[in-house]
Amino acid sequence: MKKIYFILATLVILISGMSYMYFSTLNKAGVQADLSLELVSKNAGFIFSFQNDKSVRNILSGQALLNNLVGEEKVVALQGLQAALQHKEMAPLFEGQDVYLGIYPSEQKRLDFMVAVQLSPEANEKLLNESLKRSGLALKPYATYQQVQLSANQTYYVLIQQRVVLIASASSVIDKLIASPKDNSEADFISFIQKSDRLGKNSLANLYINFKQLGSLMRSITPYFNRAELALLNKQHAYARLTYNFSKEKVFFSGETKVLNSDSYFSLFANLKPEKIELDKVLPANTASYTLFAFGDYKTFHTGLQKWFATKKEDKNVQGKIKAINEKYRLNLDEVFLRYTSSQAITVQLQNKQKLAAIKLNSGEKVEQLLLDLSEDYDGEIRELTEPDLLYYYFGEPFKSFKKPYYLIINNYIIFAAYPSSLLDFRNSYQNNNLLVLDKTYGQVYKQLPLSANILFYLNNRKAQNIIINTIYPEYYNQFRSENGLKAFDSFVYQLSGDQGTFQSNVLFSLPPATTATLRVEADSLLVR
């Protein structure tokens, strides 16, 4: 009996020892993976991650559309780096490890990148240097780190920290990293990624977006990031985790977007139920882009809007302005908007750069009557609001640029524009059935997405091409104009659906269908999709 107890005790000790060693190894690997992520996340607006596994690499290398997103110049650079890391002398050093690719802004109006990957358990820094030499490459001292020359046109900068190898396309990326070694400002972003990684370990690849860094990134691309629609994306404390979905016909990511700052306009929609998109069916065929907001019950949204004004310390000013207008015109503006606003609002930019806004109403006739004293006639149907900022007071940030707009009510829709000519063009398009929803390319886009959402960004690359070119720096012209670049895509959509404080998200870059003929149907037979 004592012998049996002795054997059992020995087994318990052996199992405990093996378990300790196993989980210690796992924990050590986890710490290294966390360090890779921590280092690459500093100053990065976008992070793309995947496992350095041959099967994964083979799948991703066959995704030609990803190359269109990255651009020809960056593709060449990444292919050169990939070839070096997959050399027979180098490949075993990184096999099976998580790879993080960060995208960073540059003062030279370009985007730089840095790869972070840890050495495999059997490898070390000495073995890395020996493998580089055997593969025909060599690390050379540069500042306080090193550089490696892959070709006459490809120089990379290398920093090795605690078995994590960082390879950057520009020395400035590593310089900024070294300059703030104890910077912990991205701790929340890292925690968000780690939590998401645990939930999506089986995904082919993941894209992470740090909206806090998006401003710096976009200012490397355009000088107009603080203007109009783009300003909504600036200074957002928000993160996105998006899983790449394999397809040779589109680039599609799905996942989660989380808004953390309470003064963000987007936070008003995070707890709302997704609504079937309907307001797009009145948009003209020459729509280049739009942002749609579906709030469902407007009274609920209005309550949240008042809290949003309070976070911005504008609530008393807004209430005072509304009170003054009510007294001046003997109106009750709350009665007009809370009673007769339906479920959706939208801002639109047309191919000719004109801008519109629209709101879905419960009763166009009632609103038309109630706004008579608050407006001046232009042509019998088109009128101009006489008081400024009404749209901002009742619909918030996206409508702030519509100060004293002209408006037109058609059926149960009210359309706004800065100039009456824009509304004359809109009316002509609507009456002649020249509408966006009848364009086959537009219909194809929404066959690939859910029909319900709370916030939806849509851009037609073909119709917005001139607007984009006039917005970005010349250094990016080729990327947007090239058939091997973004010109290959017909449309871009970022779809956000409220989900108990966060957003279920879809990002789509769609290709044009085989034929782009426009369908013509009778106006009274319009279907949302």
Secondary structure, 3 states (H helix, E strand, C coil): CHHHHHHHHHHHHHHHHHHHHHHHHHHHHHHHHHHHHHHHHCCCCEEEEEECCHHHHHHHHCCHHHHHHHCHHHHHHHHHHHHHHCCCCCHHHHCCCEEEEEEEECCCCCEEEEEEEECCCCCCHHHHHHHHHHCCCCCEEECCEEEEEEECCEEEEEEEECCEEEEECCHHHHHHHHHCCCCCCCHHHHHHHHHHHHHCCCCCCEEEEECCCHHHHHHCCCCCCCCHHHHHHCCCCEEEEEEEECCCCEEEEEEEEEECCCCCHHHHHCCCCCEECCHHHHCECCEEEEEEEECCCHHHHHHHHHHHHHHCCCHHHHHHHHHHHHHHHCCCHHHHHHHHEEEEEEEEEECCCCEEEEEEECCHHHHHHHCHHHEEECCCCCEEECCCCHHHHHHCHHHCCCCCCEEEEECCEEEEECCHHHHHHHHHHHHCCCEHHHEHHHHHHHCCCCCEECEEEEEECCCCHHHHHCCCCHHHHHHHHCCCCHHHCCEEEEEEEEECCEEEEEEEEECCCCCCCECCCCHHHCCCC
